[in-house]
Amino acid sequence: RARQPADLIEQACAQLGVKCNISFSGGDMAAQKEAFNSAIAAHPDGIGTTSAQPGLWTKEVAAAKAAGIPVVFFNTDDPATGRLAYVGADLNEVGVIWAKYLVDHKMVKSGDRVFMPVEVPGASYQQLETAGIASVFDPLGVKYDIVDAGTDPAGIIAKMTDYMVANKPAAVIALGDSVAASVQKVFTAAGVSAGSIPVVGWGNSKDTAEAVKAGYVNAAAWQFPSAQGFMPVALLSLAAAGEPIG
């Protein structure tokens, strides 16, 4: 299976002799904000975080910098915060790549509607990916629906299946890993045969990789989750040693 960031964070910590405290917010931005502020109060040698929403960490990153704590973002970025470094993909460009794949392969045309399920509407990754997609689709008159699928695995399948049955979209762009991983089960539940509706999206999970092999997903992007786990710890270790990491 693909090794996820948390696995590699633990490996990096052990390999570099670093003590790491890992917290998961489960999509709860208030809980994530509380965890970030608790981390600043504990005055660690560095903080690694994702950007759940543009501007969410502006005050926290400023407070961390004022306290001499380096901050590295991974998976999703917010460069306006002034963080020291980012490990991950250019999510706007990923959106462009997905949309261009569908257009260049003549899988969508003007007037078509594309289903774009996402786990957390309004999150940084959705906004950035959608902006990239819009830059390709809007001038061509291709429509798209951003649909809240939630974060519960069973709920994701149910909501995506309901949309597929009710709307019969021309294509699907899965904006997150969980929705991408659910495509094959959703198509089976909705009675949609493999390959009859083109699908692109994230491919960081075993389920999505199998869906590609089975023909349910046409193309899936790999975001190097192993590097996203290991590199922030390595960079923060360098920063703590006084090395520049910008």
N, C-alpha and C positions, 0 to 999 in steps of 0.2 A: 504494500500500500504506500501511497505518498506520505512521507513524513511531514507532519504539520509543524507550524512555527513553535508551539509550546514544547514539542519533543526536542527540537534543536536548541531552544533556549536552555533547557535543562542540560543538554549535552555540552553546550558552550560554557555554561557556568561551571560544570565539573572539569572540563578541559582547561579552562583558564583560571581555575581556583577562585571563582567569584561566588558570593552568596547572592542568590536571586529570590525575590519574593514576587510570585506571579499571581495576578488577580484577573478574574473574568467578570464582566459586567452583564453578560447575557442580553445585550442590547439596551440596557437601562442606563441612559446617559447621566442621570442624576447620581447613580451609584458609581459610575466611572469617574465622575467629577469629584465625588467624595474620596475615592481611592487615590486619585491624583493629588489632592490636597493633603491627604494623610501621608503620602509618600514624601511630599515636600517638607512636611513637618518633621519627618524622621531623618531628613537630611542625608539621603543616600549619595553615593558617588556618581550616580547617573540614573536617568529615567528613560525607558523606552515605551512608546505608546502608539496606538493607532488614532486616526482622526475620525471620530464618529460623526462629526458635523462641522462644516466650515465655521471657524471662529470660536469653537467650543473651548479651546485651550489657550486663547490669547492671553488672559490674565495669568493662568497657571504657568505657562512657559516663561512669561515675563518674571513672575515670582521666583521660579526655579533659577533663571539666569541671574537674578539679583542675589540669590543665595549661593551662587557659584556651582549650581547643579546642571551638568550638561543634559540636554534632551535630544533624543533621536526618535524620529517617527518611522514606522514601518507599515506596510500594507496599504495604508491610505495617508496622504500627505496634507499638510496645511502650511505651505511655505511662508505665508504672511505672519505666522507666529514668531518667526525668527529662529526656529529650531536649528540645531547644528547640522543635521544630516537626515537623509531619507533613504530607506531601503525598500524598494518595491517598484511596481510598474507605473508608467504614466497612464493613469486611468482614463483621461480624456482621449488619448491616442488609441487605447484599447477599444473604446466605443467607436471611434472612426474605423478601425480595422474590422470590427464585427459588421458594421453597416455596409462598408465597401465590399466585404465578402459576399453579402447577399445581393448587392447591386451588380457587382462585376460578374457574378455567376448567373445573372438574370433570374434570380429567385424571387425578387420583388419588383414592382413597377408602380408608377403613379396611381394613386387611389387605393392601393393595397393597405391593409392594416396589420401591424406587427404587434404581437403579444410580448410585453416586457415585464415578467414577474420579478419581484424583489422582496427580500426579507424585511428590510427596514427602509421604508420610503422616507426620503429627505436626508438619508445618511450621505456622507461625503462620497462614498463609492458610487451610489446611485446618481447623484447630481453630476459628478464628473463624467461618468460613462454616458449618461443621457445627453450631456452637452456635446460630446463627440459624435454620438449617433445622430443627434438633431442637425449637426453641421452637414451631414451627408443626406439625410432623409428630407429635411424641410425644403431645400431647393427643388427636390424631385417630386414633391407632393406625396411622399409616402407617409402614412399616418401610423401612430403607435399609441398603445395603451400601457401606462405604467400601473401595474396592479400589485397591491399589498397582499403578499402571500403569507406573511407572518413568519415566525421562527420555529413553531412546533412542527416536527416532521410530518405527522399525520394531517395537520391542518394545511400545510403547504400543498400536499397532494390533493386534498379535497378542494381547496380554492382554485388551484390551477386546473383541475379537472372540470370544475364548474364553468370556468371561463372558456376552456376549449370546446365544451359541448355547446355552450350558448352562442359563441361568436365565430368559431371556425376561422382563425386568423390565417393570413397568408404565410407567416413565418413567426418564429419565436427567437427572442434574444434573452437568455437567462442572465440577469444582472448580478447574481451572486452564486456562490458555490452550492448552497443548499437547494436552491431552485433548479440549478443545472443538474444536480444529482438526482432530482425527482422526475426528470423528463420522461424516462422510459416507463416508469410506473404510471405517470399521468397519461401518456399516450395509450398505454394498455387499458387503463380504466375508461378512457374516453372513446375507445374503439378506433384509434388513429394508427394506421400501419406505419412501420418504420420507413422513413424516407419520403413519406407523402407530404409532410410539412417540414420545410428546412428549419434547422435549429443551430444557433451558435451561442456561445457563452463561455463561462469559466470551466476549466478542466482540471482543477486541482484535487478532485476526489476520485476514488476507485470506481464509484458508481457511474460517474460521467465518462470515465475512460472506457468502461464496459459498454455504455450507451453509444459511444463513438464506434466501437468495434461491431456492435449489433446494428448500426445504421440509423439509430434514432437521433443522434447528434452529428451534424455535418462537420463542424470544426469547433475546437475548444481551446481556449488560451491557457497556457501554463504560466504561473506567476512565481515559480521558484520558491515555494513555501519554506523549503529547507534554509535557503539563504536568508529569508525574512526572519527566521528564528535565530539563526546563528550570528548574522552580521551586526545587529544592533548591540548585542552583548560585547562582541569584539571591538566595535567602535567605541562604546562607552568605556571599555577597559583601557583603550588607548587614550581617550580623553582624560580619564582619571590619572593617567601617567604623564599628563601634560602634552600629549601629542595632538596636533591639529587634525580634525576629522571632517572638515567642511566638504 
